[in-house]
Amino acid sequence: MVSFMVRLKFASEDRADVAEILRQLTLASRREPGCVSYIAHQVHGDPDTVLIYEQYQDQSALDAHAKSAHFKQYAVGGLYQKMRERSREDLVALV
C-alpha cells in the first residue's frame, strides 16, 4: 500500500477555481482501478490550504495515476499552475 498526503497553498482569489479542479480530479482519480482512497480536505481555519489524502494499492497504481490524462489536466495543468506552495508527506501504516 502506498499512502501519502499532499499539502497545497493557494491564493484566496483562486479558491472557487481550486475547489472545482479538485472536484474533477477527485472524481476521476477515485475511478482508477488501483486507487484505494483519494480525499481532498480544506484545512479548518485556513481555507487557502488544501490537504489531499491519497492511497493506492501499490507503486504501479500510483505511477498510473501520475501518468493519467486527468492528472495531467487537473493537477499539472490546473492545481500546479495556481499553487503557491506544495509539500508531500509519505505515510507508513502502523497496523
C-alpha positions in Angstrom: 0.0 0.0 0.0 1.2 3.5 -0.9 -0.2 6.3 1.3 0.7 10.0 1.5 -0.7 13.5 2.0 -0.1 16.5 -0.3 -0.4 20.0 1.2 -1.1 22.8 -1.2 -1.5 26.5 -0.6 -3.4 28.8 -2.9 -4.3 32.5 -3.2 -7.7 33.4 -1.8 -8.9 34.6 -5.2 -8.4 31.1 -6.6 -10.5 29.4 -4.0 -13.5 28.7 -6.3 -11.4 27.5 -9.2 -9.3 25.3 -7.0 -12.5 23.7 -5.5 -13.8 22.9 -9.0 -10.5 21.5 -10.2 -10.3 19.3 -7.0 -13.8 18.1 -7.6 -13.0 17.0 -11.1 -9.6 15.5 -10.1 -11.1 13.6 -7.2 -14.0 12.1 -9.2 -11.6 10.9 -11.9 -9.0 9.6 -9.5 -11.4 7.6 -7.5 -12.4 5.7 -10.6 -8.8 4.4 -11.2 -8.5 0.7 -10.6 -5.6 1.0 -8.1 -6.9 3.9 -6.1 -8.0 3.0 -2.6 -8.7 6.4 -1.3 -8.5 10.0 -2.6 -9.9 12.7 -0.3 -9.3 16.4 -0.6 -9.7 18.4 2.6 -9.7 22.1 3.3 -7.8 23.0 6.4 -10.1 24.2 9.2 -9.3 27.8 9.8 -7.1 28.1 6.7 -9.4 28.0 3.7 -6.4 28.6 1.3 -4.7 25.4 2.3 -5.8 22.0 1.0 -4.7 18.5 2.1 -5.2 15.6 -0.2 -5.0 12.2 1.3 -4.2 9.5 -1.3 -3.8 5.8 -1.0 -3.0 3.3 -3.8 -2.8 -0.4 -3.9 0.9 -0.3 -5.0 3.5 1.8 -6.6 2.4 0.8 -10.1 -1.1 2.2 -9.3 0.4 5.4 -8.2 2.6 5.6 -11.3 -0.5 5.0 -13.5 -2.3 7.9 -11.6 0.6 10.3 -12.3 0.5 9.3 -16.0 -3.3 9.6 -16.4 -4.9 12.2 -18.6 -7.0 13.6 -15.8 -3.9 14.1 -13.5 -2.1 15.9 -16.3 -5.2 18.1 -17.0 -6.4 18.9 -13.4 -3.2 18.6 -11.3 -0.4 19.6 -13.6 -2.4 21.9 -15.8 -4.7 23.2 -13.1 -3.6 23.0 -9.4 0.1 23.2 -10.1 -0.4 26.4 -12.1 -2.3 28.1 -9.2 -0.4 26.7 -6.1 1.9 28.9 -4.1 3.4 26.1 -2.0 3.4 22.3 -2.2 4.7 19.6 0.1 4.2 15.8 0.3 4.4 13.6 3.4 4.7 9.8 2.7 2.9 7.7 5.3 3.6 4.3 6.8 0.7 2.3 8.3 1.3 1.2 11.9 -1.3 -1.5 11.8 
